[in-house]
Amino acid sequence: MLVAHYLGMLHRSLDATATAFRRVAEAHGDEPDVDDTCRYLAVLADRQAAALRPFVERYGEEAEDEPDRLHSELFRGTREGPLALLRDLQDLYLMASECDIAWTLIGQAAQGLRDDGLVATVAGCERDTHRQVAWLRTRMKQAAPQVLVVVR
């Protein structure tokens, strides 16, 4: 059953995304909303990983390196300089989007498997992922004019 491939990919993506949220919170602690919200969004990713565990135990987990390759290309650590916050948020957005589409695909598999528990878990975790993506998009929109237009 190939669902184990996506369960493994999602699990690793969630762990990497939670870590990245925490690193961005630490690096941009001078922005109170970024610090607090990124720490909260990291907890959401941790909760999603925990919610996924029973299904990993049921269906297995293939430890592919795909999320690691993606995340190492995207998030090599926080940046410095005027574009730092905007670029770090953009990386987080792409990482959260990876989780979002993986949840969607696992949700489709859950329906095919007729696994009501996994369907319910996906629904709850998708809400959290949508919250992450929406905040990141909004915060990037807020930061973009000042970062990209204001002459320093």
N, C-alpha and C positions, 0 to 999 in steps of 0.2 A: 504494500500500500504506500503510495507516494505522499500521502498527507504528512508523513513523518519528516519529509524534506522541508515542507513549509513550516511545520511546527518548530523544527530546529532553527530554521532561518529566522522566524519571528522571535523565538526565545533569545537568540543572540542579538538580534536587532534591538529588542527591548532593553537588554542589559547595556548595550553600547549607548543607546539613547539616554538612558537614565544617567549614566556616567557623564556623558557630554553635557546634559542639562546642569549637573552639579559643577562641572568645570567652568561653564559659562557663568553660573551664579557667583563663583569665587572670583573669576577674572573681572567681572563687571559689577562688583559689590557696591561701587559708588552710585549705581543706578538702583535705588531701592526696589522699584517694581520688578526689575530684572532679577535681582537677588532672590526676593521672596517668591516670585512666580516660578522661576526656574527650579527652585528647590521643591516647590509643590508639584510641578509637572514631572520632576524626577520620581517623586513618590508615586504618582499615578502610573508611570512606566514600571516601577517595582511591583506595584499591585497587579498590574496586568501580567507580568511574568509569573507571579505567584498563582494567579487564576489559571494560567496556562498549564501549570505543572501536572494536575491530575490527568490532563489529556495527553501530555507528553508520556506519562507513565502508561496510559492505555494504548496509545498508538505508536509510541516510539519517537525518537528524535534523531535525525541524521545531522551530524555536526559538519555542515558544509562551511566553506570559508567565504562564501559570497557576501554576507553582511560585513564580515571583517574587511574584505577588500574594499567594499563601498565606503564603509565608515573610515577606513584609514586614508582613503583618498579625500573624503570630505572633511573630516575632523581630525586634523593632526595636532590639535591643541588650540588654545585661544590665541588671538592675535593682539597686536598693539597698534596704536595709531588711530587716525580719525575714522577709518572704515572698519575698525575692529568689531565693534558691537554689531553693526549691520551684517558683516560677513559671517560672524559667529551665529547670529540668529538665522541667517539663510542656510547655513549648514544644518542647524538643528531642524529647520523646516523640512529639508530634504530627508533627513533621518526619520523624522516623525511621519513623513509621507510614505516612506518605505514600510513602516509599521502599519500604517493605515491600509495600504493596498494588500498587505499580507493578511490582515484581519478579514478583509473583504473576501479574499480567496479561500481562507480557512472557513469562513462562514458558508460559502458555497459548498465546500466539502462536507461541512457539518450537516447541511440539508440533505446532501446525497447519502450520507451515512445514517441519516435519521437519528442523529444524536442530539436530543433536545437540550441536554446539559451544555454541550459545546455551542449550540445555537444561542442559548441564553448568555453564556460567557462572552461570546463574540459581540452580541448586541451591547452589553455593558461596556466592554473594552473599546468598542468602536466609538461610543460616546466620549470616553476619556481621550481617545486619540484625536477625535474631532475638536475637542476643547484645546488640546495642545497645538494643533495646526492653526486653529482660528486665532489663538493668542499670538502665536509667532507671526502670522500674517499681519495682524493689527499692529503689533509692536514694530515690525519692519516698516510699515506704512508711516507710522509716527516718526521713526528715526530718519527715514530716507530724505525728506526735504532739508533737514538741518545738515545732514552729513554730505549729501550730494550737491546741494546748491549754495549753501552759505560759504562764502569765501573766508578762509582762515588767515 
